[in-house]
Amino acid sequence: MPQAPAPVRPDVRRHDREIVALSVPAFGALVAEPLFVMADSAIVGHLGTSQLAGLGIAAALLTTAVSVFVFLAYATTAAVARRVGAGDLPAAIRQGMDGIWLALILGAVVTAAVLATAPLLARAFGASATAAPYAITYLRISALGIPAMLVVLAATGVLRGLQNTRTPLYVAVGGFVANAALNVALVYGAGLGIAGSAWGTVLAQCAMAAVYLIVVVRGARRHDVPLRPDAAGIRACARAGAPLLVRTLSLRAILMIATAVAARLGDTAIAAHQVVLSLWNLLAFALDAIAIAGQAIIGRYLGAGDTAGARAVCRRMVRWGIASGVVLGALVVAGRHAFVPLFTSDPAVRDALLPALLVVAVGQPVAGVVFVLDGVLMGAGDGPYLARAMLVVLAVFAPAALLVPGLGGGLTALWWAMTLMLTARLVTLWLRARSGRWIVTGAVRG
């Protein structure tokens, strides 16, 4: 007589419900963010090739300038979640306010730097004589929205730490719709051209920041939390974020090295690499959503002093990461022949793409565990270790990738080097997770 399946334990069901409740809205918000640039590109593309080229350069610069400060979201999520777990909501919101003030300060500095160096940056990124004026125009106007973009990052971290990923989803979707409508109205209706696209993005980002500030300020007033800046709190946020900045810069260096190596392999290889990288980034959004859930849940458990719960949810999330990676890898394999024609009709590019996509598919289960453990350690506030680990990974990846052209390898070999990078990350993160040294309880990580 066949045995009945073992019942699912209540704690496992609870963990699964928490993971789904946080990760699904987080995924929606993550996917909505790159749609800003896609909407701008679709609208500006009808103005002309030079305008689209200028937008591409400016958007790449702005994305880089903002993405290096993603620690504003990550560090704030972990710190706020700890205080939520400790049952101190006023302190959690105070922590969030400190992160928002830090975002405003950094935003003002970055805006000033971009405004002063816009022509130099456009030339450094290879803008042609015809594209450069459009790149500079878009860059200078859009730079005015950088403080709002950084506030959005920090405030998103506050809400994630408060175990709320639905509000960021609603704000991201609303921001995308507003951005698209404003772009059409200002580019074509008002006849402002590429400047109208930049102003539309600035206004949409400012509106998003305003919504977040309203939500956070209401919470602060409800719990009698002062709104004025606190120098000690801002410095503490900066110290907590510094290691994550090192981690992010190391990861950006890895991606830049990979692109530089692909460029050395020829036009066909770099064209195929950009398509593969686009898919890789899309898959990363799905896995990063689980990591975001990990940041919020782990921080809360550790803040509550529940080490057993933190270990249990870590194990459960690793299983989620493996399962998600297997599913995504299978989807890549099954859909690769339908996916490739959407991006290119060049037979040579297609031939380079298909084997590289198979390598990406093979690496997805590894990536699933990497993203989850990265989120767990971020939620634990283990930033210094993450910084050191990523520097080690960079040291492993760089020589392997740089050897690809010299050894006669092609794009597939480069993506095997990217899989080596993921494996190195897996080793460093797994060793840390098994050691238990990341488990530090209390409202503040000592």
N, C-alpha and C positions, 0 to 999 in steps of 0.2 A: 504494500500500500504506500503510495507516495507521501512523503512528509510535507506538511504545510510549511510555507515560507516563514522564517523567523520574523516575529513582529518588530517593527521599527521602534526603537526606544524613544520615549517622549523627549529626552534632551536632544536627540538627533533631529527629530521633527522641529523642535524649537529653533535649533541652529539653522536648519534649512529654511525655515520661514523668515528668519532674520536676514540671512544671506540674500534670498530672493527679494525681500522687501526693500533692501538697500541697493542691491546691485542692478536690478532692472531699471529703475529710474535713473541711476547713475550712468548706465549705458546710453540711455536716451539723451541725457545732457551732454555726454562726451561726443556723441555722433553729431549733435546739433552744432557744436562749436566750429568744426571745419567747414560746415555749410555756409558760414559767413563768407569765407574766401571764395567758395564755389559760386555763390550768388553774385558776388562782385565780379568774378571772372566772366560769368555768363552775360552780365549786363554790359560791362566795359568792352568785352570782346567784339561787340557790334559797332564800337566806335572806330576800330582799326587795329592793325597788328602792332603798331608802335605803342598805342595806349595799353594794349593787353600785355606787351612785354614790360612796359614800365610798371604796371600793376604787379606782375609776377615778381619782379625784383623787390619792389617795396614791400609786398606782402611777406616775402621770405624774410626780409630784414625785421619786420615788425613781429612776425611769429617767433623768430629767434630771440628778439629782445624781451618778449613777454614770457616765453616758455622757460627761460633759465630761472625765472622767479616762481616756478610752480611750487617751490617749497612753501610759499605763502599758504597754499591750500593744504599740502601734506602735513606740515608741522602744526598748523592750526587745528586740523582734524584730530591729530593724536592728543594734543594738549587739552583741547576742549572735551574730548571723549573721556579722558582720565578724570576730569573734574565732574563730569556727568555721572560716571561710575561711582565716584566718592560721595555723590549726593549733594554737591555744592554747585547748584545752577548759577548763582550770582558770580562765583569765581570763574565758571566756565564762560559766561558772557563777557566778563572783564578780560579774560584771556583773548576772546575773539576780538574785542575792541582794540586791544594792543596790536593784534595782527593787522587789523584794518588801518590803524594809524601808520604802522610800518609800511604797508602797501602804498599809502598816500605819499609818504616821504620818498620811497624808492621811485614811485611813479613820477614825481616832480623832477628828480635827478635825471632819470632816463629820458624824459621828455626834453629837458634842456640840452642834453647831450645829442639827441637825435636832431633837434632843430638846428644846432650849431654845425653838425657834420653831415647833413643830408646829401649835399653834392659829392662829398668825399666818399660816403658810403655807397652811393649809386655807382660811381666810377669803379670803386674797389670790387663791386659785385659784377662788373663787366657790362654795365649798361651802355648800349650803343649811343651814338650822337643823337639819333632820332628818338630813342626810348628814354634817355636820361631826363629830359625836362618833365615828362609825365611821371617818372619814378620819384623825382624830387618833390613835385607837387603833391602827389599822393602821400609820400612819406611825411612831409612837413605837416600836412593837415591831420593825418591819422595819428601822428605823434601826440596830438592834444588829447587823444582818447586813452593814452597809455595808463594814466593814473586810474581811470575808470576800469580798465581791463585788470589791473592788479587788485583793485578793490573787489572786483568780481571773484578773483581767485581766492582772496583771503576770506571773504564772506561765504563763499561756497564751502571752504574748510570749516567755518563756524557751524553752518547748518549740518554738514556731514557729521561733525563731532556731536551735535545734538541729536544724531540718528535720523536726520531729515534729509533725504535725497529727492523727495518729490518737488519741493519748492525750487531747487536748482533746475530740475527738468522743465517746470513750467516757465521759469524765467528764460532759460536757454531757447525754448521753442518760441516764446513771445519775442525775444530779441531777434531771432532769425527772421520771423515774419516782418517785424518792424524794419529790419535792415533791408530786406528785399524791397519792401514798399517804398522806403525812403530813397533807395538807390534809383528805382525807376522814376520817381517823382523829380528828384534833383538832377539826375543825369539827362533825362529826356524832357520831362515836363518843364523844368527850370532852365534847361540848356546849359548846365554847368560842366558837362563832360566828366572827365575823370575826377575833377575836384568835387563834383556832386556825389560821386561814389564814396570818396573819402569822408565827406561831411555826413553822409548817410550812416556810415559805419560808426563814426564818432558819436552821433546822436543816439544810435541804438545802444552802443556800449554804455553811454552815460545813463540812459534810461534803465538799463539792467542794473547798473551800480546803484541807482536811486532806489529801485525796488528792494534790493538787498539791504540797503541802509535803513529803509523804513522798517523792514522785518526785524533787523538786529536792534535798532533803536527802541522799538516797541518792547522787545524782550528786556532790554536794559532798564527801561523805565518801570516795567512790571516788577523787576527785582531790585529796584533802587541802586542800579549800577551807574556810577558817574561816566559821562561821555568824554570828558576831557582827556587829553593824552597823558599817559604815565610813562615817564622816561625810563624807569627801571623795568617796567613791563615790556616796553618796546625793545630795550636792549636784550632782555631775556628771549624775546621772539627771534631777534636777529641771531643770537647765539645758537638757538635751537635749529634755525634754518640754514646756518652756514655749512654744516656737513652735507645737508641735502643739496645745497647749491653745488658742492664739489661733485656729488654723485651725478647730478643732472648734467653738469659740464662734461664729465667723463663720458656719459652716454652720448651727448651731442658730438663729442670728438670721435667716438666709434662710428657714428652714422656719417660724419663728414669724411673720415678715412675711407669708408666703404664706397661712398660716392666718388671720391677722388680716384680710387683704384679702378672703379668701373669706367671712369672717363679715360683712363690710360689704356683700357682694353679696346677702345674704338667707339664710334658713334652708335653702332648697332648695340653694343653691350650697355652703354650708358642709357640708351632709350629703353631697353628691356629692363635695366636695373630700376629705373624710375617707376615703371609699372609694377614690378615686383615689390618695391618699397611701399608703394601706395596700398597694395593689398595687405602687406605686412602691418602697416600702420592701422588699417581697418580692423584686422584681427586683434591687434593690440588693444583697441578700444573695448572689445568684448571681454578680454582678459583683465584689463585695467578696472573694469566695473566691479569684478570680484575682489580685486585688490583694495578698492575704495571701501567696499563693505568690510574687508578685513581690518583696515585702519580704524574704522569707527567702532567695530565690535570689540576688537582686541584692546583698544584704549579704554573702553568702558569696563571691561572685565578686570583689567589691571588696576584701574582707579578704584574699583570696588574691592580689591584685594582677593579676587577669586582666581587663584592660579590654576586650579583644576579646570575651571570653565575656560580659561584662556588656552590651556593646552588642548582641551577637547575641541574647541571651535577651530583651532589651528589645524588639527588633524582632519577635521571635517572639510575645511576649506581646501586643503591639499587635494583631497579626493575630488572636490568640485573642479579644481584646476586641472587635474589629470583628465577627468571626463570631458571638460570643456575643450581642452586641447585636442583630444581624440576626435571629438565631433567636428571641430573647426578644420582639423587636418583632413578628415574624410570629405568635408565639403569642398575643400580646395582641390583634392584629387578628382572628385566627381564633376566639379564645375569648371575645371581649368580650360576645357575646349570651348565652353560658352563664354568664359570670362575674357580670354585673350582677344578675340575679334572686336570687343568693345573698345579696345585701346589702340590697336594697330592692324593694318592690312598688309604690312611688310612681311613677306615670308621669312626673311632672315631674322627679324626681330622675334617673330613667333617661334622660330626654331630655338632661339636663345632663351626665350621665356619658359617654355614648357618644362625642361628639366630643372630649371631654377625653382619653379613653382612646386615641383615634387619635393625638393629639398626643404622648402618652407613648410610643406605639409608634414614632413617627417619631424620637424622641429617643434611643432605646435604643442604636443604633450609636455615637452621640456619647458616651453614658454609658459604653459599653464601653471606649472609648479613655481617657476621663477616669479611670475607676477604675484601669485598668492603670497609666497614667503616674503617678497619685497614689501607687500602691503602689511603683513603681520609685523615685520620688524619696524616699519614706519609707525604703525599704530602703537608699538611698544616704546617709541621714542628712541630707537637704537640707531640714530643717524650717524654718529661717528663710525660705527662698524660698517654701515652701508657705504660711507665715503671711502674707507680703506679698501673694502671689498671691490668696489667699482674701479678703483685705481689699479688693483691687481688684474682685474678682467681686461682693462685697457692695455696693460702691459702684455697680456697673453694674446689679445686679438691683433694689435697693431703689427707685430712682425709677421704673423700668419697671413694677414691680408696683404701686406706689402710684398710678400714673397710670391703672390699669385701671378702677377705679370711676368716676373723673372723666370718662373718655372714653367711658363707656357700654359698656365691655367686660364680658364675663361670665366664667364659669369657664374656658372654652376660651382666652380671651385671657390669663388668669392663667397657665395651663399653657404657653402660648407664651412667657410671661416666664420660666417655669422652664426651658424649653428654651434661651432666651437665656442664662440663668445657666450651663447646662451648656456652651454654646458658648464663653462667656467663659472658663470653666475649661479647656476644651480648648485655647484659644489660649495661655493663660499656661503651661500644662503642656507643650504641644508646643514652644513657643519654648525653654523650659528644656531639654527633652530633646534638641533639635537642637543646642543650644549646646555640649553636652558638659561644662558646668561642674559638673554633678552628679557627675561621675566623679572621685572622690577615693579613692585606694587606701590600704590599710593596715589594721591591726587597730583603729585608732581614727581617726575622721575629724578631721583637724586644723582 
